[in-house]
Amino acid sequence: MTSDLLHALPAINASLNGLATLLLTVGFVLIKLDREKNMKAHRAMMLSAFTVSVVFLICYLLHKGLRAGAGEAVNTSFAGEGIWRWIYYPMLISHVLLAMVIVPLIFVTLWHAFKGRYQKHQKWAKWTFPLWYYVSVTGVLVYFFLYQWFPPA
């Protein structure tokens, strides 16, 4: 059972990142189309993206813990060679660094929205949204690089 979960979690995590990307996209489009009419729907999409991202983080940490508990290396080695390493590693490094930065940005952005400070929310969201989007998209790409395109031997 644990082994099955260990092997399923990377795909689950990629799916959660993909779903977060979709929710972020819909939320962004809704608020750009008609701010007044779509504010509730925008809020629902963004809170859903936040919830999915929290579930992702829990599953990600569970995967790391299960790997360590199974005596495996916590991180999956990249099996690609040549130009693929030059593409993968900069993407991975930027993904990891921005994943750490985005967490407080999301909290501040959501806090302003909850408090009804929509101008501050919008100013923060101009930075938060593209970074969160990038982290979600590159999370899916990391999965494909590691488990689909260049799977471990």
MODELLER restraints for C-alpha pairs under 7 A, 6 or more apart:
rsr = mdl.restraints
at = mdl.atoms
rsr.add(forms.Gaussian(group=physical.xy_distance, feature=features.Distance(at['CA:6:A'], at['CA:63:A']), mean=6.05, stdev=0.5))
rsr.add(forms.Gaussian(group=physical.xy_distance, feature=features.Distance(at['CA:6:A'], at['CA:66:A']), mean=6.32, stdev=0.5))
rsr.add(forms.Gaussian(group=physical.xy_distance, feature=features.Distance(at['CA:9:A'], at['CA:59:A']), mean=6.85, stdev=0.5))
rsr.add(forms.Gaussian(group=physical.xy_distance, feature=features.Distance(at['CA:9:A'], at['CA:63:A']), mean=6.21, stdev=0.5))
rsr.add(forms.Gaussian(group=physical.xy_distance, feature=features.Distance(at['CA:10:A'], at['CA:143:A']), mean=6.72, stdev=0.5))
rsr.add(forms.Gaussian(group=physical.xy_distance, feature=features.Distance(at['CA:13:A'], at['CA:56:A']), mean=5.64, stdev=0.5))
rsr.add(forms.Gaussian(group=physical.xy_distance, feature=features.Distance(at['CA:13:A'], at['CA:59:A']), mean=6.65, stdev=0.5))
rsr.add(forms.Gaussian(group=physical.xy_distance, feature=features.Distance(at['CA:13:A'], at['CA:60:A']), mean=6.60, stdev=0.5))
rsr.add(forms.Gaussian(group=physical.xy_distance, feature=features.Distance(at['CA:14:A'], at['CA:139:A']), mean=6.50, stdev=0.5))
rsr.add(forms.Gaussian(group=physical.xy_distance, feature=features.Distance(at['CA:14:A'], at['CA:140:A']), mean=4.83, stdev=0.5))
rsr.add(forms.Gaussian(group=physical.xy_distance, feature=features.Distance(at['CA:14:A'], at['CA:143:A']), mean=6.07, stdev=0.5))
rsr.add(forms.Gaussian(group=physical.xy_distance, feature=features.Distance(at['CA:16:A'], at['CA:52:A']), mean=6.17, stdev=0.5))
rsr.add(forms.Gaussian(group=physical.xy_distance, feature=features.Distance(at['CA:16:A'], at['CA:56:A']), mean=5.81, stdev=0.5))
rsr.add(forms.Gaussian(group=physical.xy_distance, feature=features.Distance(at['CA:17:A'], at['CA:53:A']), mean=6.97, stdev=0.5))
rsr.add(forms.Gaussian(group=physical.xy_distance, feature=features.Distance(at['CA:17:A'], at['CA:136:A']), mean=5.03, stdev=0.5))
rsr.add(forms.Gaussian(group=physical.xy_distance, feature=features.Distance(at['CA:17:A'], at['CA:137:A']), mean=6.94, stdev=0.5))
rsr.add(forms.Gaussian(group=physical.xy_distance, feature=features.Distance(at['CA:17:A'], at['CA:139:A']), mean=6.22, stdev=0.5))
rsr.add(forms.Gaussian(group=physical.xy_distance, feature=features.Distance(at['CA:17:A'], at['CA:140:A']), mean=6.09, stdev=0.5))
rsr.add(forms.Gaussian(group=physical.xy_distance, feature=features.Distance(at['CA:18:A'], at['CA:136:A']), mean=6.70, stdev=0.5))
rsr.add(forms.Gaussian(group=physical.xy_distance, feature=features.Distance(at['CA:18:A'], at['CA:137:A']), mean=6.82, stdev=0.5))
rsr.add(forms.Gaussian(group=physical.xy_distance, feature=features.Distance(at['CA:18:A'], at['CA:140:A']), mean=6.30, stdev=0.5))
rsr.add(forms.Gaussian(group=physical.xy_distance, feature=features.Distance(at['CA:20:A'], at['CA:49:A']), mean=4.70, stdev=0.5))
rsr.add(forms.Gaussian(group=physical.xy_distance, feature=features.Distance(at['CA:20:A'], at['CA:52:A']), mean=6.01, stdev=0.5))
rsr.add(forms.Gaussian(group=physical.xy_distance, feature=features.Distance(at['CA:20:A'], at['CA:53:A']), mean=6.43, stdev=0.5))
rsr.add(forms.Gaussian(group=physical.xy_distance, feature=features.Distance(at['CA:20:A'], at['CA:136:A']), mean=6.61, stdev=0.5))
rsr.add(forms.Gaussian(group=physical.xy_distance, feature=features.Distance(at['CA:21:A'], at['CA:133:A']), mean=6.09, stdev=0.5))
rsr.add(forms.Gaussian(group=physical.xy_distance, feature=features.Distance(at['CA:21:A'], at['CA:136:A']), mean=5.69, stdev=0.5))
rsr.add(forms.Gaussian(group=physical.xy_distance, feature=features.Distance(at['CA:21:A'], at['CA:137:A']), mean=6.47, stdev=0.5))
rsr.add(forms.Gaussian(group=physical.xy_distance, feature=features.Distance(at['CA:23:A'], at['CA:45:A']), mean=5.38, stdev=0.5))
rsr.add(forms.Gaussian(group=physical.xy_distance, feature=features.Distance(at['CA:23:A'], at['CA:46:A']), mean=6.71, stdev=0.5))
rsr.add(forms.Gaussian(group=physical.xy_distance, feature=features.Distance(at['CA:23:A'], at['CA:48:A']), mean=6.92, stdev=0.5))
rsr.add(forms.Gaussian(group=physical.xy_distance, feature=features.Distance(at['CA:23:A'], at['CA:49:A']), mean=5.43, stdev=0.5))
rsr.add(forms.Gaussian(group=physical.xy_distance, feature=features.Distance(at['CA:24:A'], at['CA:45:A']), mean=6.67, stdev=0.5))
rsr.add(forms.Gaussian(group=physical.xy_distance, feature=features.Distance(at['CA:24:A'], at['CA:46:A']), mean=6.14, stdev=0.5))
rsr.add(forms.Gaussian(group=physical.xy_distance, feature=features.Distance(at['CA:24:A'], at['CA:49:A']), mean=6.12, stdev=0.5))
rsr.add(forms.Gaussian(group=physical.xy_distance, feature=features.Distance(at['CA:26:A'], at['CA:45:A']), mean=6.81, stdev=0.5))
rsr.add(forms.Gaussian(group=physical.xy_distance, feature=features.Distance(at['CA:27:A'], at['CA:42:A']), mean=4.53, stdev=0.5))
rsr.add(forms.Gaussian(group=physical.xy_distance, feature=features.Distance(at['CA:27:A'], at['CA:45:A']), mean=5.01, stdev=0.5))
rsr.add(forms.Gaussian(group=physical.xy_distance, feature=features.Distance(at['CA:27:A'], at['CA:46:A']), mean=5.91, stdev=0.5))
rsr.add(forms.Gaussian(group=physical.xy_distance, feature=features.Distance(at['CA:30:A'], at['CA:38:A']), mean=5.72, stdev=0.5))
rsr.add(forms.Gaussian(group=physical.xy_distance, feature=features.Distance(at['CA:30:A'], at['CA:42:A']), mean=5.80, stdev=0.5))
rsr.add(forms.Gaussian(group=physical.xy_distance, feature=features.Distance(at['CA:31:A'], at['CA:38:A']), mean=5.91, stdev=0.5))
rsr.add(forms.Gaussian(group=physical.xy_distance, feature=features.Distance(at['CA:31:A'], at['CA:39:A']), mean=6.33, stdev=0.5))
rsr.add(forms.Gaussian(group=physical.xy_distance, feature=features.Distance(at['CA:31:A'], at['CA:42:A']), mean=5.86, stdev=0.5))
rsr.add(forms.Gaussian(group=physical.xy_distance, feature=features.Distance(at['CA:64:A'], at['CA:74:A']), mean=5.40, stdev=0.5))
rsr.add(forms.Gaussian(group=physical.xy_distance, feature=features.Distance(at['CA:67:A'], at['CA:73:A']), mean=6.53, stdev=0.5))
rsr.add(forms.Gaussian(group=physical.xy_distance, feature=features.Distance(at['CA:67:A'], at['CA:74:A']), mean=5.52, stdev=0.5))
rsr.add(forms.Gaussian(group=physical.xy_distance, feature=features.Distance(at['CA:68:A'], at['CA:74:A']), mean=5.56, stdev=0.5))
rsr.add(forms.Gaussian(group=physical.xy_distance, feature=features.Distance(at['CA:77:A'], at['CA:152:A']), mean=6.95, stdev=0.5))
rsr.add(forms.Gaussian(group=physical.xy_distance, feature=features.Distance(at['CA:78:A'], at['CA:146:A']), mean=5.82, stdev=0.5))
rsr.add(forms.Gaussian(group=physical.xy_distance, feature=features.Distance(at['CA:79:A'], at['CA:150:A']), mean=5.42, stdev=0.5))
rsr.add(forms.Gaussian(group=physical.xy_distance, feature=features.Distance(at['CA:79:A'], at['CA:151:A']), mean=6.48, stdev=0.5))
rsr.add(forms.Gaussian(group=physical.xy_distance, feature=features.Distance(at['CA:79:A'], at['CA:152:A']), mean=5.84, stdev=0.5))
rsr.add(forms.Gaussian(group=physical.xy_distance, feature=features.Distance(at['CA:80:A'], at['CA:150:A']), mean=5.48, stdev=0.5))
rsr.add(forms.Gaussian(group=physical.xy_distance, feature=features.Distance(at['CA:92:A'], at['CA:142:A']), mean=6.86, stdev=0.5))
rsr.add(forms.Gaussian(group=physical.xy_distance, feature=features.Distance(at['CA:95:A'], at['CA:135:A']), mean=5.49, stdev=0.5))
rsr.add(forms.Gaussian(group=physical.xy_distance, feature=features.Distance(at['CA:95:A'], at['CA:138:A']), mean=6.25, stdev=0.5))
rsr.add(forms.Gaussian(group=physical.xy_distance, feature=features.Distance(at['CA:98:A'], at['CA:131:A']), mean=6.87, stdev=0.5))
rsr.add(forms.Gaussian(group=physical.xy_distance, feature=features.Distance(at['CA:98:A'], at['CA:135:A']), mean=6.59, stdev=0.5))
rsr.add(forms.Gaussian(group=physical.xy_distance, feature=features.Distance(at['CA:99:A'], at['CA:135:A']), mean=5.96, stdev=0.5))
rsr.add(forms.Gaussian(group=physical.xy_distance, feature=features.Distance(at['CA:102:A'], at['CA:128:A']), mean=6.73, stdev=0.5))
rsr.add(forms.Gaussian(group=physical.xy_distance, feature=features.Distance(at['CA:102:A'], at['CA:131:A']), mean=6.64, stdev=0.5))
rsr.add(forms.Gaussian(group=physical.xy_distance, feature=features.Distance(at['CA:102:A'], at['CA:132:A']), mean=6.15, stdev=0.5))
rsr.add(forms.Gaussian(group=physical.xy_distance, feature=features.Distance(at['CA:105:A'], at['CA:128:A']), mean=5.79, stdev=0.5))
rsr.add(forms.Gaussian(group=physical.xy_distance, feature=features.Distance(at['CA:106:A'], at['CA:128:A']), mean=6.27, stdev=0.5))
rsr.add(forms.Gaussian(group=physical.xy_distance, feature=features.Distance(at['CA:109:A'], at['CA:121:A']), mean=5.25, stdev=0.5))
rsr.add(forms.Gaussian(group=physical.xy_distance, feature=features.Distance(at['CA:109:A'], at['CA:124:A']), mean=5.49, stdev=0.5))
rsr.add(forms.Gaussian(group=physical.xy_distance, feature=features.Distance(at['CA:109:A'], at['CA:125:A']), mean=5.98, stdev=0.5))
rsr.add(forms.Gaussian(group=physical.xy_distance, feature=features.Distance(at['CA:112:A'], at['CA:118:A']), mean=6.59, stdev=0.5))
rsr.add(forms.Gaussian(group=physical.xy_distance, feature=features.Distance(at['CA:112:A'], at['CA:120:A']), mean=6.27, stdev=0.5))
rsr.add(forms.Gaussian(group=physical.xy_distance, feature=features.Distance(at['CA:112:A'], at['CA:121:A']), mean=4.92, stdev=0.5))
rsr.add(forms.Gaussian(group=physical.xy_distance, feature=features.Distance(at['CA:113:A'], at['CA:121:A']), mean=5.45, stdev=0.5))
